[in-house]
Amino acid sequence: MAGIFSPSRILSSALSKRFFLDAFQVSDRHYWQREASKASWKDLRGFIEYDMRVISAPMPNGKSKLLVAVRAVRGRRFKRVKLSIAAKHQGVIYRDTLEIHNLTEEPRLVGLPDICPKLDRKGRDHALPVSGSLFIKLAEAVNSYDVSVDGFKKTAEIFRPVVVKAQRGEFVYRWGRYWNTALIEKEKQNIKSRSYFRVVKSAGQL
């Protein structure tokens, strides 16, 4: 436990955020600009919106993580939002409560840790829910003035999500949230290609 919260680990995380946060933000925004025509946003009583797609994203540990995107409706900003989410699969109900900080109009991907992917008979990840419905409820919303917003006690929806399978390495978890890093990975490959051609060109001049 001490190693997890060691000063060196915290310092390393703070330094990496300082140097790489801008790149992650640019990559994530690029993803949502690219996905603008594919996203299916659903309004949750004028407070937040959620994408009716659920992303099954392979993680570095080899397992898949289910991600759902949420955002504040235009003109709103929340200091804290709590969502209650539930799914039923093969007679089992999976529940989870998610707390999101500093929610704005920019889409935010959140993980569903207790609505877990299952392994099929061959040991492969098979993400849930594949054919079931998701229940989503706005349990709490605190605005930027630190005031709890009233009037959403019945703010809940049941929807049948579309499961989108992501490529391995396309999404990562950094600094308390999930990011799409496709643009970063593309640029890394471009740098490798340019470096390779420079080396080949230099070798040809020897």
Biotite code that builds the C-alpha atoms (Angstrom):
import biotite.structure as struc

atoms = struc.array([
    struc.Atom([0.000, 0.000, 0.000], chain_id="A", res_id=1, res_name="MET", atom_name="CA", element="C"),
    struc.Atom([2.824, 2.395, 0.835], chain_id="A", res_id=2, res_name="ALA", atom_name="CA", element="C"),
    struc.Atom([4.328, 1.842, -2.606], chain_id="A", res_id=3, res_name="GLY", atom_name="CA", element="C"),
    struc.Atom([1.102, 2.831, -4.338], chain_id="A", res_id=4, res_name="ILE", atom_name="CA", element="C"),
    struc.Atom([1.071, 6.220, -2.627], chain_id="A", res_id=5, res_name="PHE", atom_name="CA", element="C"),
    struc.Atom([4.820, 6.728, -2.484], chain_id="A", res_id=6, res_name="SER", atom_name="CA", element="C"),
    struc.Atom([6.121, 10.296, -3.018], chain_id="A", res_id=7, res_name="PRO", atom_name="CA", element="C"),
    struc.Atom([8.111, 9.197, -6.082], chain_id="A", res_id=8, res_name="SER", atom_name="CA", element="C"),
    struc.Atom([5.017, 7.689, -7.724], chain_id="A", res_id=9, res_name="ARG", atom_name="CA", element="C"),
    struc.Atom([2.940, 10.800, -6.997], chain_id="A", res_id=10, res_name="ILE", atom_name="CA", element="C"),
    struc.Atom([5.715, 13.063, -8.287], chain_id="A", res_id=11, res_name="LEU", atom_name="CA", element="C"),
    struc.Atom([6.055, 10.953, -11.429], chain_id="A", res_id=12, res_name="SER", atom_name="CA", element="C"),
    struc.Atom([2.316, 11.186, -12.063], chain_id="A", res_id=13, res_name="SER", atom_name="CA", element="C"),
    struc.Atom([2.331, 14.963, -11.517], chain_id="A", res_id=14, res_name="ALA", atom_name="CA", element="C"),
    struc.Atom([5.273, 15.429, -13.881], chain_id="A", res_id=15, res_name="LEU", atom_name="CA", element="C"),
    struc.Atom([3.750, 13.257, -16.592], chain_id="A", res_id=16, res_name="SER", atom_name="CA", element="C"),
    struc.Atom([0.496, 15.201, -16.346], chain_id="A", res_id=17, res_name="LYS", atom_name="CA", element="C"),
    struc.Atom([2.366, 18.494, -16.618], chain_id="A", res_id=18, res_name="ARG", atom_name="CA", element="C"),
    struc.Atom([4.220, 17.433, -19.770], chain_id="A", res_id=19, res_name="PHE", atom_name="CA", element="C"),
    struc.Atom([1.619, 15.277, -21.541], chain_id="A", res_id=20, res_name="PHE", atom_name="CA", element="C"),
    struc.Atom([-1.846, 16.525, -20.510], chain_id="A", res_id=21, res_name="LEU", atom_name="CA", element="C"),
    struc.Atom([-2.116, 18.891, -23.501], chain_id="A", res_id=22, res_name="ASP", atom_name="CA", element="C"),
    struc.Atom([-1.358, 16.055, -25.920], chain_id="A", res_id=23, res_name="ALA", atom_name="CA", element="C"),
    struc.Atom([-4.010, 13.824, -24.314], chain_id="A", res_id=24, res_name="PHE", atom_name="CA", element="C"),
    struc.Atom([-6.597, 16.615, -24.461], chain_id="A", res_id=25, res_name="GLN", atom_name="CA", element="C"),
    struc.Atom([-5.888, 17.299, -28.141], chain_id="A", res_id=26, res_name="VAL", atom_name="CA", element="C"),
    struc.Atom([-6.099, 13.597, -28.992], chain_id="A", res_id=27, res_name="SER", atom_name="CA", element="C"),
    struc.Atom([-9.358, 13.156, -27.075], chain_id="A", res_id=28, res_name="ASP", atom_name="CA", element="C"),
    struc.Atom([-10.970, 16.207, -28.708], chain_id="A", res_id=29, res_name="ARG", atom_name="CA", element="C"),
    struc.Atom([-9.854, 14.976, -32.128], chain_id="A", res_id=30, res_name="HIS", atom_name="CA", element="C"),
    struc.Atom([-11.605, 11.670, -31.407], chain_id="A", res_id=31, res_name="TYR", atom_name="CA", element="C"),
    struc.Atom([-14.884, 13.335, -30.489], chain_id="A", res_id=32, res_name="TRP", atom_name="CA", element="C"),
    struc.Atom([-14.740, 15.618, -33.527], chain_id="A", res_id=33, res_name="GLN", atom_name="CA", element="C"),
    struc.Atom([-14.284, 12.511, -35.653], chain_id="A", res_id=34, res_name="ARG", atom_name="CA", element="C"),
    struc.Atom([-17.116, 10.722, -33.848], chain_id="A", res_id=35, res_name="GLU", atom_name="CA", element="C"),
    struc.Atom([-19.555, 13.659, -33.944], chain_id="A", res_id=36, res_name="ALA", atom_name="CA", element="C"),
    struc.Atom([-21.720, 12.123, -36.666], chain_id="A", res_id=37, res_name="SER", atom_name="CA", element="C"),
    struc.Atom([-21.671, 8.658, -35.040], chain_id="A", res_id=38, res_name="LYS", atom_name="CA", element="C"),
    struc.Atom([-22.485, 9.584, -31.447], chain_id="A", res_id=39, res_name="ALA", atom_name="CA", element="C"),
    struc.Atom([-26.092, 9.200, -30.357], chain_id="A", res_id=40, res_name="SER", atom_name="CA", element="C"),
    struc.Atom([-26.579, 11.708, -27.548], chain_id="A", res_id=41, res_name="TRP", atom_name="CA", element="C"),
    struc.Atom([-29.626, 11.411, -25.321], chain_id="A", res_id=42, res_name="LYS", atom_name="CA", element="C"),
    struc.Atom([-30.769, 14.252, -23.079], chain_id="A", res_id=43, res_name="ASP", atom_name="CA", element="C"),
    struc.Atom([-31.290, 13.427, -19.409], chain_id="A", res_id=44, res_name="LEU", atom_name="CA", element="C"),
    struc.Atom([-33.899, 15.990, -18.348], chain_id="A", res_id=45, res_name="ARG", atom_name="CA", element="C"),
    struc.Atom([-31.923, 19.037, -19.404], chain_id="A", res_id=46, res_name="GLY", atom_name="CA", element="C"),
    struc.Atom([-28.959, 18.412, -17.107], chain_id="A", res_id=47, res_name="PHE", atom_name="CA", element="C"),
    struc.Atom([-26.600, 16.015, -18.841], chain_id="A", res_id=48, res_name="ILE", atom_name="CA", element="C"),
    struc.Atom([-26.419, 13.986, -22.031], chain_id="A", res_id=49, res_name="GLU", atom_name="CA", element="C"),
    struc.Atom([-25.136, 10.459, -22.511], chain_id="A", res_id=50, res_name="TYR", atom_name="CA", element="C"),
    struc.Atom([-24.046, 8.613, -25.626], chain_id="A", res_id=51, res_name="ASP", atom_name="CA", element="C"),
    struc.Atom([-26.248, 5.567, -26.261], chain_id="A", res_id=52, res_name="MET", atom_name="CA", element="C"),
    struc.Atom([-23.174, 3.691, -27.470], chain_id="A", res_id=53, res_name="ARG", atom_name="CA", element="C"),
    struc.Atom([-21.066, 1.674, -25.023], chain_id="A", res_id=54, res_name="VAL", atom_name="CA", element="C"),
    struc.Atom([-17.414, 1.221, -25.929], chain_id="A", res_id=55, res_name="ILE", atom_name="CA", element="C"),
    struc.Atom([-15.731, -2.093, -25.182], chain_id="A", res_id=56, res_name="SER", atom_name="CA", element="C"),
    struc.Atom([-12.111, -0.999, -24.854], chain_id="A", res_id=57, res_name="ALA", atom_name="CA", element="C"),
    struc.Atom([-9.216, -3.486, -24.411], chain_id="A", res_id=58, res_name="PRO", atom_name="CA", element="C"),
    struc.Atom([-6.950, -2.368, -21.570], chain_id="A", res_id=59, res_name="MET", atom_name="CA", element="C"),
    struc.Atom([-3.186, -3.005, -21.102], chain_id="A", res_id=60, res_name="PRO", atom_name="CA", element="C"),
    struc.Atom([-3.983, -5.780, -18.574], chain_id="A", res_id=61, res_name="ASN", atom_name="CA", element="C"),
    struc.Atom([-5.638, -7.790, -21.350], chain_id="A", res_id=62, res_name="GLY", atom_name="CA", element="C"),
    struc.Atom([-9.194, -7.283, -20.127], chain_id="A", res_id=63, res_name="LYS", atom_name="CA", element="C"),
    struc.Atom([-11.885, -5.116, -21.673], chain_id="A", res_id=64, res_name="SER", atom_name="CA", element="C"),
    struc.Atom([-13.407, -2.093, -19.972], chain_id="A", res_id=65, res_name="LYS", atom_name="CA", element="C"),
    struc.Atom([-16.888, -0.837, -20.755], chain_id="A", res_id=66, res_name="LEU", atom_name="CA", element="C"),
    struc.Atom([-16.945, 2.925, -21.296], chain_id="A", res_id=67, res_name="LEU", atom_name="CA", element="C"),
    struc.Atom([-19.882, 5.283, -21.657], chain_id="A", res_id=68, res_name="VAL", atom_name="CA", element="C"),
    struc.Atom([-19.635, 8.966, -22.595], chain_id="A", res_id=69, res_name="ALA", atom_name="CA", element="C"),
    struc.Atom([-21.449, 11.737, -20.724], chain_id="A", res_id=70, res_name="VAL", atom_name="CA", element="C"),
    struc.Atom([-21.388, 15.523, -20.940], chain_id="A", res_id=71, res_name="ARG", atom_name="CA", element="C"),
    struc.Atom([-23.210, 18.534, -19.517], chain_id="A", res_id=72, res_name="ALA", atom_name="CA", element="C"),
    struc.Atom([-25.863, 20.050, -21.760], chain_id="A", res_id=73, res_name="VAL", atom_name="CA", element="C"),
    struc.Atom([-24.890, 23.242, -23.544], chain_id="A", res_id=74, res_name="ARG", atom_name="CA", element="C"),
    struc.Atom([-24.558, 26.164, -21.142], chain_id="A", res_id=75, res_name="GLY", atom_name="CA", element="C"),
    struc.Atom([-24.241, 24.034, -18.013], chain_id="A", res_id=76, res_name="ARG", atom_name="CA", element="C"),
    struc.Atom([-21.221, 23.068, -15.921], chain_id="A", res_id=77, res_name="ARG", atom_name="CA", element="C"),
    struc.Atom([-21.177, 20.783, -12.894], chain_id="A", res_id=78, res_name="PHE", atom_name="CA", element="C"),
    struc.Atom([-18.625, 20.570, -10.121], chain_id="A", res_id=79, res_name="LYS", atom_name="CA", element="C"),
    struc.Atom([-19.797, 17.045, -9.300], chain_id="A", res_id=80, res_name="ARG", atom_name="CA", element="C"),
    struc.Atom([-22.233, 14.580, -10.822], chain_id="A", res_id=81, res_name="VAL", atom_name="CA", element="C"),
    struc.Atom([-23.260, 11.162, -9.510], chain_id="A", res_id=82, res_name="LYS", atom_name="CA", element="C"),
    struc.Atom([-24.797, 8.582, -11.799], chain_id="A", res_id=83, res_name="LEU", atom_name="CA", element="C"),
    struc.Atom([-26.425, 5.297, -10.833], chain_id="A", res_id=84, res_name="SER", atom_name="CA", element="C"),
    struc.Atom([-26.099, 2.684, -13.557], chain_id="A", res_id=85, res_name="ILE", atom_name="CA", element="C"),
    struc.Atom([-27.474, -0.849, -13.696], chain_id="A", res_id=86, res_name="ALA", atom_name="CA", element="C"),
    struc.Atom([-27.565, -3.627, -16.268], chain_id="A", res_id=87, res_name="ALA", atom_name="CA", element="C"),
    struc.Atom([-29.222, -7.042, -16.331], chain_id="A", res_id=88, res_name="LYS", atom_name="CA", element="C"),
    struc.Atom([-27.545, -9.971, -18.030], chain_id="A", res_id=89, res_name="HIS", atom_name="CA", element="C"),
    struc.Atom([-28.590, -13.617, -17.817], chain_id="A", res_id=90, res_name="GLN", atom_name="CA", element="C"),
    struc.Atom([-30.720, -12.900, -14.762], chain_id="A", res_id=91, res_name="GLY", atom_name="CA", element="C"),
    struc.Atom([-27.942, -11.092, -12.880], chain_id="A", res_id=92, res_name="VAL", atom_name="CA", element="C"),
    struc.Atom([-28.246, -7.347, -12.159], chain_id="A", res_id=93, res_name="ILE", atom_name="CA", element="C"),
    struc.Atom([-24.992, -5.386, -12.171], chain_id="A", res_id=94, res_name="TYR", atom_name="CA", element="C"),
    struc.Atom([-25.041, -2.001, -10.399], chain_id="A", res_id=95, res_name="ARG", atom_name="CA", element="C"),
    struc.Atom([-22.559, 0.803, -10.023], chain_id="A", res_id=96, res_name="ASP", atom_name="CA", element="C"),
    struc.Atom([-22.401, 4.439, -8.912], chain_id="A", res_id=97, res_name="THR", atom_name="CA", element="C"),
    struc.Atom([-20.099, 6.793, -10.782], chain_id="A", res_id=98, res_name="LEU", atom_name="CA", element="C"),
    struc.Atom([-18.879, 10.151, -9.512], chain_id="A", res_id=99, res_name="GLU", atom_name="CA", element="C"),
    struc.Atom([-17.667, 12.629, -12.128], chain_id="A", res_id=100, res_name="ILE", atom_name="CA", element="C"),
    struc.Atom([-15.921, 15.888, -11.277], chain_id="A", res_id=101, res_name="HIS", atom_name="CA", element="C"),
    struc.Atom([-15.819, 19.093, -13.338], chain_id="A", res_id=102, res_name="ASN", atom_name="CA", element="C"),
    struc.Atom([-18.244, 17.952, -16.016], chain_id="A", res_id=103, res_name="LEU", atom_name="CA", element="C"),
    struc.Atom([-18.549, 20.396, -18.933], chain_id="A", res_id=104, res_name="THR", atom_name="CA", element="C"),
    struc.Atom([-19.886, 20.309, -22.489], chain_id="A", res_id=105, res_name="GLU", atom_name="CA", element="C"),
    struc.Atom([-16.849, 18.272, -23.539], chain_id="A", res_id=106, res_name="GLU", atom_name="CA", element="C"),
    struc.Atom([-17.596, 14.524, -23.607], chain_id="A", res_id=107, res_name="PRO", atom_name="CA", element="C"),
    struc.Atom([-16.134, 12.520, -20.736], chain_id="A", res_id=108, res_name="ARG", atom_name="CA", element="C"),
    struc.Atom([-15.628, 8.768, -20.883], chain_id="A", res_id=109, res_name="LEU", atom_name="CA", element="C"),
    struc.Atom([-16.378, 6.928, -17.661], chain_id="A", res_id=110, res_name="VAL", atom_name="CA", element="C"),
    struc.Atom([-15.753, 3.267, -16.890], chain_id="A", res_id=111, res_name="GLY", atom_name="CA", element="C"),
    struc.Atom([-18.283, 0.784, -15.575], chain_id="A", res_id=112, res_name="LEU", atom_name="CA", element="C"),
    struc.Atom([-16.157, -1.276, -13.149], chain_id="A", res_id=113, res_name="PRO", atom_name="CA", element="C"),
    struc.Atom([-18.947, -3.364, -11.635], chain_id="A", res_id=114, res_name="ASP", atom_name="CA", element="C"),
    struc.Atom([-20.725, -4.078, -14.908], chain_id="A", res_id=115, res_name="ILE", atom_name="CA", element="C"),
    struc.Atom([-17.895, -6.355, -15.886], chain_id="A", res_id=116, res_name="CYS", atom_name="CA", element="C"),
    struc.Atom([-16.950, -8.088, -19.112], chain_id="A", res_id=117, res_name="PRO", atom_name="CA", element="C"),
    struc.Atom([-17.241, -11.857, -18.953], chain_id="A", res_id=118, res_name="LYS", atom_name="CA", element="C"),
    struc.Atom([-15.023, -14.528, -20.473], chain_id="A", res_id=119, res_name="LEU", atom_name="CA", element="C"),
    struc.Atom([-16.494, -16.895, -23.049], chain_id="A", res_id=120, res_name="ASP", atom_name="CA", element="C"),
    struc.Atom([-15.726, -20.621, -23.132], chain_id="A", res_id=121, res_name="ARG", atom_name="CA", element="C"),
    struc.Atom([-12.457, -19.963, -24.949], chain_id="A", res_id=122, res_name="LYS", atom_name="CA", element="C"),
    struc.Atom([-11.333, -17.435, -22.333], chain_id="A", res_id=123, res_name="GLY", atom_name="CA", element="C"),
    struc.Atom([-11.906, -14.403, -24.531], chain_id="A", res_id=124, res_name="ARG", atom_name="CA", element="C"),
    struc.Atom([-13.408, -11.171, -23.245], chain_id="A", res_id=125, res_name="ASP", atom_name="CA", element="C"),
    struc.Atom([-17.075, -10.821, -24.093], chain_id="A", res_id=126, res_name="HIS", atom_name="CA", element="C"),
    struc.Atom([-18.298, -7.403, -23.023], chain_id="A", res_id=127, res_name="ALA", atom_name="CA", element="C"),
    struc.Atom([-21.617, -6.802, -21.303], chain_id="A", res_id=128, res_name="LEU", atom_name="CA", element="C"),
    struc.Atom([-24.263, -5.807, -22.010], chain_id="A", res_id=129, res_name="PRO", atom_name="CA", element="C"),
    struc.Atom([-24.347, -7.256, -25.532], chain_id="A", res_id=130, res_name="VAL", atom_name="CA", element="C"),
    struc.Atom([-28.092, -7.636, -25.874], chain_id="A", res_id=131, res_name="SER", atom_name="CA", element="C"),
    struc.Atom([-29.438, -6.150, -22.627], chain_id="A", res_id=132, res_name="GLY", atom_name="CA", element="C"),
    struc.Atom([-30.545, -2.698, -21.538], chain_id="A", res_id=133, res_name="SER", atom_name="CA", element="C"),
    struc.Atom([-28.828, -0.149, -19.337], chain_id="A", res_id=134, res_name="LEU", atom_name="CA", element="C"),
    struc.Atom([-30.526, 1.858, -16.597], chain_id="A", res_id=135, res_name="PHE", atom_name="CA", element="C"),
    struc.Atom([-29.003, 5.284, -15.948], chain_id="A", res_id=136, res_name="ILE", atom_name="CA", element="C"),
    struc.Atom([-30.121, 7.698, -13.236], chain_id="A", res_id=137, res_name="LYS", atom_name="CA", element="C"),
    struc.Atom([-28.860, 11.137, -12.264], chain_id="A", res_id=138, res_name="LEU", atom_name="CA", element="C"),
    struc.Atom([-28.447, 10.747, -8.498], chain_id="A", res_id=139, res_name="ALA", atom_name="CA", element="C"),
    struc.Atom([-26.740, 14.066, -7.748], chain_id="A", res_id=140, res_name="GLU", atom_name="CA", element="C"),
    struc.Atom([-25.655, 17.211, -9.560], chain_id="A", res_id=141, res_name="ALA", atom_name="CA", element="C"),
    struc.Atom([-23.710, 20.036, -7.909], chain_id="A", res_id=142, res_name="VAL", atom_name="CA", element="C"),
    struc.Atom([-23.170, 23.156, -9.998], chain_id="A", res_id=143, res_name="ASN", atom_name="CA", element="C"),
    struc.Atom([-20.064, 25.345, -10.207], chain_id="A", res_id=144, res_name="SER", atom_name="CA", element="C"),
    struc.Atom([-21.370, 27.437, -7.273], chain_id="A", res_id=145, res_name="TYR", atom_name="CA", element="C"),
    struc.Atom([-21.289, 24.306, -5.077], chain_id="A", res_id=146, res_name="ASP", atom_name="CA", element="C"),
    struc.Atom([-25.097, 24.228, -4.946], chain_id="A", res_id=147, res_name="VAL", atom_name="CA", element="C"),
    struc.Atom([-26.991, 20.976, -5.381], chain_id="A", res_id=148, res_name="SER", atom_name="CA", element="C"),
    struc.Atom([-29.436, 21.122, -8.271], chain_id="A", res_id=149, res_name="VAL", atom_name="CA", element="C"),
    struc.Atom([-32.974, 20.005, -7.378], chain_id="A", res_id=150, res_name="ASP", atom_name="CA", element="C"),
    struc.Atom([-35.721, 18.546, -9.490], chain_id="A", res_id=151, res_name="GLY", atom_name="CA", element="C"),
    struc.Atom([-34.142, 15.395, -10.839], chain_id="A", res_id=152, res_name="PHE", atom_name="CA", element="C"),
    struc.Atom([-35.456, 12.761, -8.441], chain_id="A", res_id=153, res_name="LYS", atom_name="CA", element="C"),
    struc.Atom([-37.205, 11.016, -11.346], chain_id="A", res_id=154, res_name="LYS", atom_name="CA", element="C"),
    struc.Atom([-34.414, 11.678, -13.812], chain_id="A", res_id=155, res_name="THR", atom_name="CA", element="C"),
    struc.Atom([-33.747, 8.169, -15.090], chain_id="A", res_id=156, res_name="ALA", atom_name="CA", element="C"),
    struc.Atom([-33.694, 6.402, -18.438], chain_id="A", res_id=157, res_name="GLU", atom_name="CA", element="C"),
    struc.Atom([-33.584, 2.833, -19.684], chain_id="A", res_id=158, res_name="ILE", atom_name="CA", element="C"),
    struc.Atom([-31.896, 2.358, -23.045], chain_id="A", res_id=159, res_name="PHE", atom_name="CA", element="C"),
    struc.Atom([-30.526, -0.414, -25.206], chain_id="A", res_id=160, res_name="ARG", atom_name="CA", element="C"),
    struc.Atom([-26.928, 0.517, -26.003], chain_id="A", res_id=161, res_name="PRO", atom_name="CA", element="C"),
    struc.Atom([-24.979, -0.172, -29.142], chain_id="A", res_id=162, res_name="VAL", atom_name="CA", element="C"),
    struc.Atom([-21.700, -1.892, -28.238], chain_id="A", res_id=163, res_name="VAL", atom_name="CA", element="C"),
    struc.Atom([-18.698, -0.523, -30.128], chain_id="A", res_id=164, res_name="VAL", atom_name="CA", element="C"),
    struc.Atom([-15.485, -2.543, -29.996], chain_id="A", res_id=165, res_name="LYS", atom_name="CA", element="C"),
    struc.Atom([-12.361, -0.391, -29.812], chain_id="A", res_id=166, res_name="ALA", atom_name="CA", element="C"),
    struc.Atom([-8.876, -1.251, -30.991], chain_id="A", res_id=167, res_name="GLN", atom_name="CA", element="C"),
    struc.Atom([-6.283, -2.331, -28.443], chain_id="A", res_id=168, res_name="ARG", atom_name="CA", element="C"),
    struc.Atom([-4.418, 0.705, -27.089], chain_id="A", res_id=169, res_name="GLY", atom_name="CA", element="C"),
    struc.Atom([-6.998, 3.175, -28.410], chain_id="A", res_id=170, res_name="GLU", atom_name="CA", element="C"),
    struc.Atom([-8.171, 4.121, -24.912], chain_id="A", res_id=171, res_name="PHE", atom_name="CA", element="C"),
    struc.Atom([-6.075, 4.508, -21.765], chain_id="A", res_id=172, res_name="VAL", atom_name="CA", element="C"),
    struc.Atom([-6.670, 5.523, -18.155], chain_id="A", res_id=173, res_name="TYR", atom_name="CA", element="C"),
    struc.Atom([-4.583, 8.465, -16.944], chain_id="A", res_id=174, res_name="ARG", atom_name="CA", element="C"),
    struc.Atom([-4.977, 11.011, -14.134], chain_id="A", res_id=175, res_name="TRP", atom_name="CA", element="C"),
    struc.Atom([-8.364, 9.770, -12.984], chain_id="A", res_id=176, res_name="GLY", atom_name="CA", element="C"),
    struc.Atom([-10.125, 9.459, -16.348], chain_id="A", res_id=177, res_name="ARG", atom_name="CA", element="C"),
    struc.Atom([-10.165, 7.704, -19.715], chain_id="A", res_id=178, res_name="TYR", atom_name="CA", element="C"),
    struc.Atom([-8.712, 9.196, -22.889], chain_id="A", res_id=179, res_name="TRP", atom_name="CA", element="C"),
    struc.Atom([-8.694, 8.303, -26.557], chain_id="A", res_id=180, res_name="ASN", atom_name="CA", element="C"),
    struc.Atom([-5.060, 8.297, -27.684], chain_id="A", res_id=181, res_name="THR", atom_name="CA", element="C"),
    struc.Atom([-5.486, 7.335, -31.355], chain_id="A", res_id=182, res_name="ALA", atom_name="CA", element="C"),
    struc.Atom([-4.009, 10.639, -32.545], chain_id="A", res_id=183, res_name="LEU", atom_name="CA", element="C"),
    struc.Atom([-1.014, 10.253, -30.220], chain_id="A", res_id=184, res_name="ILE", atom_name="CA", element="C"),
    struc.Atom([-0.379, 6.704, -31.448], chain_id="A", res_id=185, res_name="GLU", atom_name="CA", element="C"),
    struc.Atom([-0.662, 7.857, -35.060], chain_id="A", res_id=186, res_name="LYS", atom_name="CA", element="C"),
    struc.Atom([1.883, 10.617, -34.489], chain_id="A", res_id=187, res_name="GLU", atom_name="CA", element="C"),
    struc.Atom([4.232, 8.172, -32.743], chain_id="A", res_id=188, res_name="LYS", atom_name="CA", element="C"),
    struc.Atom([4.101, 5.934, -35.803], chain_id="A", res_id=189, res_name="GLN", atom_name="CA", element="C"),
    struc.Atom([4.747, 8.924, -38.069], chain_id="A", res_id=190, res_name="ASN", atom_name="CA", element="C"),
    struc.Atom([7.817, 9.852, -36.003], chain_id="A", res_id=191, res_name="ILE", atom_name="CA", element="C"),
    struc.Atom([9.104, 6.273, -36.210], chain_id="A", res_id=192, res_name="LYS", atom_name="CA", element="C"),
    struc.Atom([8.582, 6.220, -39.979], chain_id="A", res_id=193, res_name="SER", atom_name="CA", element="C"),
    struc.Atom([10.353, 9.554, -40.484], chain_id="A", res_id=194, res_name="ARG", atom_name="CA", element="C"),
    struc.Atom([13.250, 8.411, -38.285], chain_id="A", res_id=195, res_name="SER", atom_name="CA", element="C"),
    struc.Atom([13.529, 5.140, -40.218], chain_id="A", res_id=196, res_name="TYR", atom_name="CA", element="C"),
    struc.Atom([13.650, 6.865, -43.591], chain_id="A", res_id=197, res_name="PHE", atom_name="CA", element="C"),
    struc.Atom([16.267, 9.314, -42.320], chain_id="A", res_id=198, res_name="ARG", atom_name="CA", element="C"),
    struc.Atom([18.433, 6.417, -41.150], chain_id="A", res_id=199, res_name="VAL", atom_name="CA", element="C"),
    struc.Atom([18.014, 4.587, -44.462], chain_id="A", res_id=200, res_name="VAL", atom_name="CA", element="C"),
    struc.Atom([18.796, 7.740, -46.409], chain_id="A", res_id=201, res_name="LYS", atom_name="CA", element="C"),
    struc.Atom([21.883, 8.424, -44.297], chain_id="A", res_id=202, res_name="SER", atom_name="CA", element="C"),
    struc.Atom([23.063, 4.830, -44.727], chain_id="A", res_id=203, res_name="ALA", atom_name="CA", element="C"),
    struc.Atom([22.715, 5.163, -48.498], chain_id="A", res_id=204, res_name="GLY", atom_name="CA", element="C"),
    struc.Atom([25.057, 8.134, -48.504], chain_id="A", res_id=205, res_name="GLN", atom_name="CA", element="C"),
    struc.Atom([27.867, 6.229, -46.768], chain_id="A", res_id=206, res_name="LEU", atom_name="CA", element="C"),
])
